[in-house]
Amino acid sequence: MLRRLWVIWLLLLASLARAQVDTGRVLVELRITSTQAGRVIIDRGSVDGLAEGDRVRFLPRGGLPFEGRVLQVGERNARVELDDRSLAPEPGTRGETRIPAERLQQAPAPEPRPKPAEDAPEPEASERSTRWRNRDEDYRKGQPLLTRVRPLRPDERPASMTGRVYLIADAIESSEDDRTSQFYRTGTSLLYDNALGRGETIFFDGELNWRDFDVPDNDDQRKSRLRIDRLAVSFGGNRFDPARVQFGRFLQSGMPEFGAIDGAEWTMRTDSGSRFGASLGFLPEPNAEYETGIDFQGAAFYRWSYDESEQFTAAAGYQKSLHHGNADRDLFVVDVRLLPSDTWNFVTTAWIDLYTPGDEFKDPGLEPTQVLARLGRRWDDGRSLDFLYLHSQFPELDRNDYQQVLGTQLQNDHRDRLAVEARAPLASHLRGNARLGGWADEDDDGFDALVGAELRDALVDGLLIDVRGFLSNGRFSSEIGGRALLGLADTYGTWTLEFELSNQHIVGFTSVNDDLPQHRVRFGRMHSTDSGWSLSAHVEGTFWDQERALALGLYLQRSF
Amino acid sequence: MLSRFSLRTRVISVLVAAWITACVTQSQDAVKQHLWWSGLGPVLPHDSFPADCSLCHVGDDWQTLSSEFQFDHEQETGVPLRGAHGRATCLRCHNDRGPVQEFQRQGCAGCHEDVHLATLGNDCTSCHGESNWQPQGMIAMHRKTRFPLVGVHAATACARCHVGAEVGKFMPVDTECATCHQSDLARAINPNHAGLGWVDRCDRCHLPRTWDQAELNN
């Protein structure tokens, strides 16, 4: 008994001695909240006295203790690098560290939360800081944490830039007269938020390109162009500001059918989701040069929306344009969209020109220049059905929107197309698709048909086998053929190999040599990385009669 | 050939090249991929997220996400992000324009501007994939038209026929041969096509493989 008392007394002495040695250090218990291989985040931070470099000892429920070193300290958490980086402990694992006591006295006190006020005043601009602070508007106890938290306004946010840069190279070489064609493009698309501190968004899309057409016995075409597709600044148009104003060169957002302008646009969104607006500016010429200052336009639109979801909208707009200061086009656009997710959806857009007695080849009145309509449905089991209608004819314009059009073509030429497309799963991994269309113009009519099936992930994960047969009756040729595509997807992209064989029968050719077999082989790779790089490359050979053509394509993009 | 370029073009070209180089060569660390703005709770509800904020947020603000932040969009939301969508910063879609679901229901056009001015319909995926904007399948697409691409036409740059192709405009083109081959017709002097009145219906004698092998059947 006495011996036992001696042992206990010695143990107490040892404990007291250890406590004496540890005087000045405080034990901090902690837990792991998340883990990655070799690194963990713990639930203690600077308010608990932790500092970079502190040693932390973890005590897993099963297994040996292990240690790590504090790498980075937040107010209420810290990142710890484990000595053994192969470890991946479970969240919730206990741990401890010993810190100097005086550090606790110096540790910054956590920012007190502002008391909820009945009418919390907006902070003055001078009070705003890039450092986050709680700005609860009228939070009430019992509400979810993120309810009614005052969002930062666009002008309070740090500036940020996203976008992409790209390089595109296309080269074609044909044995037919040894023609060559090369087209190289490099450009960027940038979106810069709040660069000027006014909550604005700056857009820039531009490209530098070089084209070289080498046509024997004809003038070669070599041209380099710098084209600015977009350079604009916009304000508003978000949940804080229903009005949106945009200046510069941009595609009209209210009614893109009116095209890009060099000018200004104002749009307003109502509480119900409807929108209206107007724009003024020059229309850049719709060609590779994109020169401006020739055609001036003014436009206005109204887009009615059934509700805020904008699943059912109807819009109408009017655009008046001048060519070299003279009246040119009176264009109406009508657009109806019904886009419910669980039943039939319908989209149609009509471009309707108004002609006056001053127009030479068109009768006064309204004439539909272009109509697009699509009625479709998607079912949950993967089936889909679409009906499409297309009508187009040439408008009488001074503006150079189309290639040279003669007066008789303005009066007579038109094109109508009606088609139905269907897709359906046929079996596990197997989908079928079919298309049937018919067209008619001022002189002729014809049709096109396609039927095919695709087998996906059947034999090997990522494997795609797509086989299609097609028939087409065009204006100058009719063809029948088939196409097979073999694709293999991996983690970073897809390999594709495609072969197509068709027989082109030349309609109207007066001699007997009017059948032209045509082969096409294409090999490509689509590749993308987590770091934002995207590559698309292909080589394609086309062989017909004794002639052949080789095409190379490259598309390299970096998103950021 | 450089001498053909104006001084302005050269200067701008150098500036553009420098700008692109700077963008490309900057490290990923220099751009905060997952920068998140404070107070966007109503736009991206957090109520289904783990209660432990430090799983994603680090530092003394809500804007900085952990460099190891990962989010399985398909598993968490039921919406898979394919191609470039999987690499886009959160705020490209989740921002204060409104709830992203409303835009998603409108298809591609809910978020992407239609540079084709709506003239090609609303099914972008018939020409474009989700990895980049490189169009594909143009030869197959042409089989839906009056003008399937035969012979050398299948290996010709789009812009040779569609004048606005480079700015995304594919206006209808008259299918008569002379619309595109006016200069070829003007050069055809042996025999003299214009003199003989052979100014249309080229397809009666010429196959769409070469002008040199016309076949007459008189």
Contacts between the chains, C-beta under 8 A, distances in Angstrom:
chain1	res1	chain2	res2	distance
A	33	B	52	5.1
A	33	B	54	5.2
A	33	B	55	6.7
A	34	B	52	7.0
A	34	B	54	6.7
A	34	B	55	4.7
A	36	B	68	4.9
A	39	B	68	7.4
A	41	B	54	5.5
A	41	B	55	7.7
A	41	B	58	7.7
A	41	B	66	7.6
A	43	B	54	7.1
A	72	B	58	7.6
A	74	B	54	7.7
A	74	B	58	5.8
A	74	B	59	5.6
A	74	B	60	6.3
A	75	B	60	5.3
A	76	B	54	7.4
A	77	B	54	4.4
A	77	B	58	7.1
A	79	B	58	7.3
A	131	B	60	7.2
A	131	B	61	6.8
A	132	B	38	5.7
A	132	B	60	6.8
A	132	B	61	3.6
A	132	B	62	5.8
A	132	B	63	6.9
A	135	B	39	7.5
A	144	B	47	6.0
A	145	B	46	7.9
A	146	B	41	3.3
A	146	B	42	7.6
A	146	B	45	7.4
A	146	B	46	5.5
A	146	B	47	7.3
A	147	B	41	7.6
A	149	B	39	5.1
A	149	B	41	5.5
A	150	B	39	6.0
A	151	B	37	7.7
A	151	B	38	7.2
A	151	B	39	3.5
A	151	B	40	6.0
A	151	B	41	7.7
A	151	B	42	7.4
A	151	B	43	8.0
A	151	B	96	6.8
A	152	B	37	5.6
A	152	B	38	5.0
A	152	B	39	5.1
A	154	B	96	7.2
A	157	B	37	5.3
A	158	B	35	7.7
A	158	B	63	7.2
A	160	B	32	7.5
A	160	B	35	5.9
A	160	B	91	7.7
A	161	B	31	7.7
A	162	B	89	5.8
A	162	B	91	7.9
A	162	B	92	6.3
A	163	B	23	7.5
A	165	B	20	4.8
A	165	B	23	5.0
A	165	B	24	5.7
A	166	B	132	7.7
A	168	B	134	7.6
A	170	B	157	7.0
A	172	B	155	5.3
A	172	B	156	7.3
A	172	B	157	6.7
A	174	B	152	5.7
A	174	B	155	5.4
A	176	B	151	7.6
A	176	B	152	4.8
A	176	B	209	6.5
A	176	B	210	5.0
A	177	B	210	6.9
A	177	B	211	7.9
A	177	B	212	7.6
A	179	B	152	7.5
A	181	B	156	7.3
A	181	B	157	5.2
A	181	B	160	8.0
A	183	B	157	6.1
A	183	B	159	7.9
A	186	B	16	7.7
A	186	B	17	7.7
A	186	B	20	6.3
A	187	B	20	7.9
A	188	B	16	7.7
A	188	B	19	6.9
A	188	B	20	5.8
A	188	B	23	6.6
A	206	B	16	7.0
A	208	B	12	7.9
A	208	B	13	5.7
A	208	B	16	5.5
A	208	B	17	7.8
A	209	B	166	7.7
A	211	B	159	7.9
A	213	B	157	7.9
A	213	B	160	7.7
A	217	B	187	6.9
A	218	B	183	6.4
A	218	B	184	7.7
A	218	B	187	7.2
A	222	B	1	6.9
A	222	B	4	7.9
A	224	B	4	7.7
A	224	B	5	6.0
A	224	B	9	6.8
A	226	B	9	6.0
A	226	B	12	5.5
A	226	B	13	6.8
A	226	B	16	7.3
A	227	B	166	7.6
A	227	B	167	7.7
A	229	B	167	6.8
A	237	B	97	7.2
A	238	B	95	7.6
A	238	B	96	4.5
A	238	B	97	5.6
A	239	B	43	7.8
A	239	B	96	4.9
A	239	B	97	7.2
A	239	B	98	6.3
A	240	B	96	6.8
A	251	B	113	5.4
A	251	B	115	6.5
A	251	B	117	8.0
A	253	B	113	7.4
A	256	B	113	6.5
A	256	B	114	5.3
A	256	B	117	5.6
A	256	B	118	6.2
A	257	B	117	5.3
A	257	B	118	5.1
A	257	B	119	7.9
A	258	B	117	7.8
A	259	B	117	5.7
A	260	B	167	7.8
A	284	B	167	7.8
A	286	B	163	7.2
A	286	B	164	4.1
A	286	B	167	6.2
A	286	B	169	4.8
A	286	B	171	7.5
A	287	B	163	5.1
A	287	B	164	5.8
A	287	B	166	7.4
A	287	B	167	7.2
A	288	B	159	6.7
A	288	B	163	7.8
A	288	B	166	4.4
A	288	B	167	7.3
A	290	B	167	6.1
A	308	B	98	7.8
A	308	B	102	7.1
A	309	B	102	5.1
A	309	B	105	6.7
A	310	B	102	6.4
A	310	B	106	6.5
A	311	B	105	6.0
A	311	B	106	7.6
A	335	B	118	7.5
A	337	B	106	7.6
A	339	B	105	6.0
A	339	B	106	5.8
A	339	B	107	7.3
A	341	B	105	5.7
A	347	B	121	7.6
A	347	B	122	5.1
A	349	B	118	5.1
A	370	B	119	6.7
A	372	B	118	7.2
A	372	B	119	7.3
A	372	B	121	5.6
A	374	B	121	6.1
A	374	B	122	6.7
A	374	B	123	7.4
A	388	B	121	7.4
A	392	B	172	4.9
A	394	B	172	7.5
A	394	B	174	8.0
A	400	B	163	7.9
A	401	B	164	7.5
A	401	B	169	7.9
A	401	B	171	6.0
A	402	B	163	7.7
A	402	B	171	5.4
A	402	B	172	7.4
A	402	B	173	7.6
A	403	B	163	6.0
A	403	B	173	6.0
A	403	B	174	6.7
A	403	B	179	5.7
A	403	B	180	7.6
A	404	B	179	7.0
A	404	B	182	7.8
A	405	B	174	6.8
A	409	B	174	6.2
A	413	B	174	6.8
A	415	B	146	7.0
A	415	B	172	6.4
A	417	B	144	7.4
A	417	B	145	8.0
A	419	B	144	7.1
A	435	B	144	7.8
A	437	B	144	5.9
A	439	B	145	7.4
A	439	B	146	5.8
A	441	B	146	6.4
A	444	B	146	7.5
A	446	B	146	6.5
A	448	B	143	5.5
A	448	B	144	5.5
A	450	B	143	7.6
A	470	B	140	7.8
A	470	B	143	5.9
A	472	B	143	4.5
A	472	B	148	5.1
A	474	B	145	7.3
A	474	B	146	5.3
A	474	B	147	5.8
A	474	B	148	4.7
A	475	B	146	4.2
A	475	B	147	6.4
A	475	B	175	5.4
A	476	B	147	7.2
A	476	B	150	7.6
A	476	B	175	7.3
A	476	B	203	5.1
A	476	B	208	7.5
A	477	B	148	5.9
A	477	B	150	5.1
A	477	B	208	7.3
A	479	B	143	7.5
A	479	B	148	5.6
A	479	B	150	7.6
A	483	B	140	7.3
A	493	B	131	7.6
A	500	B	139	7.9
A	504	B	148	7.4
A	504	B	150	4.8
A	504	B	151	7.5
A	504	B	208	7.9
A	506	B	150	7.6
A	506	B	203	6.8
A	506	B	207	5.9
A	506	B	208	7.1
A	507	B	203	7.7
A	508	B	201	7.4
A	508	B	203	5.2
A	508	B	204	5.9
A	509	B	203	6.2
A	509	B	204	6.6
A	509	B	205	7.8
A	509	B	207	6.4
A	509	B	215	7.7
A	510	B	204	5.1
A	510	B	205	6.8
A	510	B	215	7.5
A	510	B	216	7.7
A	510	B	217	4.1
A	511	B	215	4.0
A	511	B	216	7.6
A	511	B	217	4.7
A	513	B	207	7.1
A	513	B	215	6.1
A	514	B	207	7.5
A	516	B	150	6.7
A	516	B	151	6.5
A	516	B	207	6.7
A	516	B	208	7.6
A	516	B	209	6.7
A	518	B	150	7.1
A	518	B	151	7.0
A	518	B	154	7.1
A	520	B	139	7.1
A	520	B	154	7.0
A	526	B	129	7.1
A	526	B	131	5.6
A	528	B	83	6.8
A	528	B	84	7.3
A	528	B	87	7.2
A	528	B	131	5.4
A	530	B	87	6.8
A	531	B	28	5.6
A	532	B	28	7.1
A	532	B	87	5.7
A	534	B	84	6.5
A	534	B	131	5.5
A	534	B	132	4.9
A	536	B	131	6.9
A	536	B	132	5.9
A	536	B	134	4.8
A	542	B	154	5.1
A	542	B	155	5.1
A	544	B	150	7.8
A	544	B	151	5.0
A	544	B	154	8.0
A	544	B	209	6.0
A	545	B	151	7.5
A	545	B	207	8.0
A	545	B	209	5.2
A	547	B	151	6.9
A	547	B	152	7.1
A	547	B	209	5.4
A	547	B	210	6.7
A	549	B	152	6.6
A	549	B	154	7.3
A	549	B	155	3.3
A	550	B	155	7.9
A	551	B	155	5.8
A	553	B	134	7.7
A	555	B	132	5.9
A	555	B	134	4.4
A	557	B	132	5.2
A	558	B	23	7.1
A	558	B	24	5.2
A	559	B	84	6.3
A	559	B	87	5.9
A	559	B	88	7.2
A	560	B	23	6.4
A	560	B	26	7.4
A	560	B	28	7.9
A	560	B	31	5.1
